[in-house]
Amino acid sequence: MSVLIVIDAANGSIKKSAFEALSYGADLAAKLGVNAVGLSLGKTKGDLSALGQYGVNKFIQINADQLPSDDPSVLAAMVSEMVSREQSSVVVFSHSLSGKAIAPLVSAKSKAGLVTGVVGLPITENGFVVKRSVFSGKAFAHVRIDSALKLISVNPNSYKVNTGGAAATVESVTLSAAAPRINVIDKQNSTNELLLTEAETVVSAGRGLKGPENWGMIEELAKVMGAATACSRPVADAHWRPHNEHVGQTGIAIAPTLYIAIGISGAIQHLAGVNRSKVIVVINKDPEAPFFKAADYGIVGDAFEVVPALTAAVKKLKGV
Ligand SMILES: Cc1cc2nc3c(=O)[nH]c(=O)nc-3n(C[C@H](O)[C@H](O)[C@H](O)COP(=O)(O)OP(=O)(O)OC[C@H]3O[C@@H](n4cnc5c(N)ncnc54)[C@H](O)[C@@H]3O)c2cc1C
């Protein structure tokens, strides 16, 4: 028996969300008294045995030649095959773009209960009950999974990353992959150098910036901080910034370690997409702006004075 943990990788690099999922899956496996097995559906660089530090006993890499397209149904079929092979009772995904695409297909194929956006280990004393975040992080629900195979996707930034586990055994597996039904023929990178959903730090700005011509200072601050840029919805609607930067209820939901909100009022629909950030810093000239209520640190001041001063201070600190 095992807990199977499907990890995210991009361009060969394993993502931070994968370390959280591996740690979650390893702790769950220890709780259930079964093996923890990591599974990569993408080519991954580096010493895979070192992933044992997160607590997994074994790590499986699907033969690189077999990794077809980005067709999630092909990848889901591979996960299902690994579930049988590893006799898994639980499969853990990251609640990421790929996890969101693959997990429901595995659920449908295996008739397995799926709970998404999980934020803690299950309570197993009376059934298998997981806690998930609902209403954009405003509340939690406890959900019991009754099927034999249980599927979970773990919210980013909601589980500690383990350290100090022993080296994992690494296996390369060849599967009978189905022919993809869709093929991605072209991918275009967004203007953001960093993927918004992956960034540790996000510098975000709103209508308080007055116009698109003023974004230079936001981009400069983001650059010196190694951050991604984001914006409020009216800013994207007015085409001041591209829509892939729009965060909030109707945009992307993010959970960076540091979120800096500049000239954004803090409407509930904006907060819905950013309130899982670990630390929120608000810069607003209106001391009554609602965002200050959600902030860990606040600066009441004019963005056009504060942001250049902040950029200069970060440059000085970093010696650049
Ligand atoms: C169904 C629905 C869904 C929505 N979804 C989203 C969503 O996903 N994301 C989202 O962001 N919004 C969303 N909205 C819109 C949301 O309600 C707000 O209207 C929006 O977030 C406001 O954007 P803002 O804070 O940039 O602008 P404003 O509300 O205009 O706020 C600008 C802020 O800048 C400050 N300011 C002005 N000048 C300066 C200065 N020089 N220096 C510093 N501060 C300054 C002001 O004090 C003010 O607080 C949604 C609305 C609805 C109805």
The ligand as a Gaussian input file, in Angstrom:
#p B3LYP/6-31G(d) Opt

LIG

0 1
 C      -18.062000      40.458000      -9.492000
 C      -16.842000      41.287000      -9.291000
 C      -15.595000      40.686000      -9.377000
 C      -14.441000      41.430000      -9.201000
 N      -13.213000      40.813000      -9.267000
 C      -12.116000      41.526000      -9.015000
 C      -10.830000      40.913000      -9.021000
 O      -10.694000      39.712000      -9.308000
 N       -9.756000      41.666000      -8.730000
 C       -9.837000      43.003000      -8.430000
 O       -8.797000      43.622000      -8.181000
 N      -11.030000      43.601000      -8.420000
 C      -12.168000      42.910000      -8.733000
 N      -13.358000      43.558000      -8.734000
 C      -13.370000      45.024000      -8.598000
 C      -13.283000      45.468000      -7.145000
 O      -14.563000      45.501000      -6.568000
 C      -12.656000      46.870000      -7.086000
 O      -13.434000      47.751000      -7.842000
 C      -11.219000      46.924000      -7.563000
 O      -10.434000      45.945000      -6.917000
 C      -10.631000      48.307000      -7.280000
 O       -9.377000      48.397000      -7.897000
 P       -8.290000      49.410000      -7.311000
 O       -8.127000      49.149000      -5.864000
 O       -7.121000      49.332000      -8.210000
 O       -8.979000      50.833000      -7.595000
 P       -9.694000      51.849000      -6.619000
 O      -10.803000      51.210000      -5.872000
 O      -10.009000      53.026000      -7.453000
 O       -8.585000      52.215000      -5.548000
 C       -7.448000      52.975000      -5.816000
 C       -6.704000      53.154000      -4.499000
 O       -5.512000      53.854000      -4.777000
 C       -5.299000      54.777000      -3.735000
 N       -4.472000      55.858000      -4.280000
 C       -4.816000      56.823000      -5.168000
 N       -3.765000      57.587000      -5.486000
 C       -2.723000      57.101000      -4.767000
 C       -1.368000      57.486000      -4.641000
 N       -0.851000      58.492000      -5.351000
 N       -0.581000      56.771000      -3.813000
 C       -1.068000      55.727000      -3.101000
 N       -2.351000      55.329000      -3.158000
 C       -3.166000      56.005000      -3.995000
 C       -6.678000      55.235000      -3.313000
 O       -6.679000      55.737000      -2.001000
 C       -7.472000      53.946000      -3.443000
 O       -7.502000      53.222000      -2.241000
 C      -14.528000      42.818000      -8.924000
 C      -15.784000      43.416000      -8.823000
 C      -16.929000      42.654000      -8.999000
 C      -18.272000      43.323000      -8.875000

